[in-house]
Amino acid sequence: MANILAQYVATQNEMLLQVAGNELPMESVVEYQELNYRVDVLNTCKALTITAPVTTDAQKLGYHYQLTDKILGTLTTEHKFGPSVDEEGKKKREASLSALERVIQDGRRRFQSLNITSNEQYKKLVISFIGSVLNVWIQYRNTYVNI
């Protein structure tokens, strides 16, 4: 995800220069807004991976996981914004959303019955989970605005 985030930030900076110079084409405003949204989500998820506790303390792990779960869960309900699409486009959006929801639900099931036995275990698992969700989320977002 770090490479995608870096690419998005570079594109965002280029577009920001166009905005500042009043040179951003009107048809690119939706892409610019989508790019801002994706950068925010990826930065938030990056913070979640960096701050993932390295411990077996259930209270610390539980708080971090609840926060992670809520943030990732909102990805299925928010920001359904993009150009109108035909029936095939709608089906692609629905299929991508369904795939995203499945990945999140699978992760939730794994974390519900998780027994942490080593300090590093949770951090590795949550980073993998976030990465899996983000891969599918980007595919889903591309059905709205393909960047």
C-alpha positions in Angstrom: 0.0 0.0 0.0 2.9 2.3 0.6 3.7 2.4 -3.2 0.1 3.2 -4.0 -0.1 5.9 -1.4 3.1 7.5 -2.7 1.7 7.4 -6.3 -1.5 9.0 -5.1 0.3 11.7 -3.2 2.4 12.5 -6.2 -0.6 12.8 -8.4 -2.5 14.8 -5.8 0.4 17.3 -5.6 0.4 17.7 -9.4 -3.3 18.3 -9.4 -3.0 20.7 -6.4 -0.6 22.8 -8.5 -3.2 22.8 -11.3 -5.9 23.9 -8.8 -3.7 26.7 -7.5 -3.0 27.9 -11.1 -6.7 27.6 -12.0 -5.7 25.0 -14.6 -7.4 21.9 -13.4 -9.9 20.8 -16.1 -13.5 20.7 -14.8 -13.8 17.0 -15.8 -10.8 16.3 -13.4 -12.5 17.7 -10.3 -14.2 14.4 -9.5 -10.9 12.6 -9.9 -9.1 15.1 -7.6 -11.8 14.8 -5.0 -11.6 10.9 -5.2 -7.8 11.1 -4.9 -8.1 13.3 -1.7 -10.5 10.7 -0.3 -8.2 7.8 -1.0 -5.1 9.5 0.4 -7.0 10.2 3.6 -8.2 6.6 3.9 -4.7 5.2 3.2 -3.0 7.6 5.6 -5.5 6.6 8.3 -4.9 2.9 7.6 -1.1 3.5 7.7 -1.5 5.1 11.1 -3.5 2.0 12.3 -0.6 -0.3 11.1 2.0 1.9 12.8 0.2 2.1 16.1 -0.8 -1.6 16.2 0.2 -2.7 19.7 3.0 -5.2 20.2 1.7 -6.9 23.2 -0.6 -9.7 24.4 -2.6 -7.3 26.6 -6.2 -8.0 25.6 -7.4 -4.5 26.6 -4.9 -2.7 24.3 -5.5 -5.1 21.5 -9.2 -4.9 21.9 -9.3 -1.1 21.7 -7.0 -1.0 18.6 -9.0 -3.7 16.9 -12.4 -2.0 17.6 -11.0 1.2 16.1 -9.6 -0.7 13.1 -12.9 -2.5 12.6 -15.0 0.7 12.7 -12.8 2.5 10.3 -12.6 -0.4 7.8 -16.4 -1.0 8.2 -17.2 2.5 7.1 -15.5 1.8 3.7 -18.5 -0.2 2.6 -21.0 2.6 3.3 -19.4 5.9 2.7 -18.5 7.9 -0.4 -20.6 6.3 -3.0 -19.8 9.1 -5.4 -18.8 9.0 -9.0 -20.1 9.4 -12.6 -23.3 7.6 -13.5 -22.8 4.2 -15.0 -24.9 1.8 -17.1 -26.3 -1.5 -15.8 -23.0 -3.3 -16.4 -21.2 -0.6 -14.3 -23.8 -1.0 -11.5 -23.2 -4.7 -11.5 -19.4 -4.2 -11.2 -20.0 -1.8 -8.3 -22.2 -4.3 -6.6 -19.8 -7.2 -7.1 -16.9 -5.2 -5.9 -18.8 -4.0 -2.8 -19.8 -7.6 -2.1 -16.2 -8.7 -2.3 -15.1 -5.9 0.1 -17.8 -6.9 2.6 -16.8 -10.5 2.4 -13.1 -9.7 3.1 -14.1 -7.5 6.1 -16.5 -10.2 7.5 -13.8 -12.9 7.1 -11.4 -10.8 9.0 -14.0 -10.1 11.7 -14.5 -13.8 12.1 -10.8 -14.5 12.4 -10.3 -11.7 15.0 -13.3 -12.8 17.1 -11.7 -16.1 17.9 -8.1 -15.0 18.0 -5.9 -16.2 20.8 -2.8 -14.0 20.9 0.2 -15.9 22.2 3.1 -13.7 21.2 3.8 -9.9 21.3 4.2 -9.6 17.5 1.3 -11.8 16.5 -1.5 -9.2 16.6 0.5 -6.5 14.7 1.3 -8.9 11.9 -2.2 -10.2 11.6 -3.8 -6.7 11.7 -1.4 -5.4 9.1 -2.2 -8.3 6.8 -6.0 -7.8 7.4 -5.8 -4.1 6.6 -3.7 -4.8 3.5 -6.3 -7.3 2.3 -9.1 -4.9 2.8 -7.4 -2.1 1.1 -6.5 -4.1 -2.0 -10.2 -5.0 -2.5 -11.3 -1.5 -1.5 -9.1 0.1 -4.2 -10.7 -2.2 -6.8 -14.1 -1.2 -5.4 -13.3 2.6 -5.6 -12.1 2.1 -9.2 -15.6 1.2 -10.1 -16.6 4.8 -9.1 -13.5 6.7 -10.3 -10.7 4.8 -12.0 -7.4 6.2 -10.9 
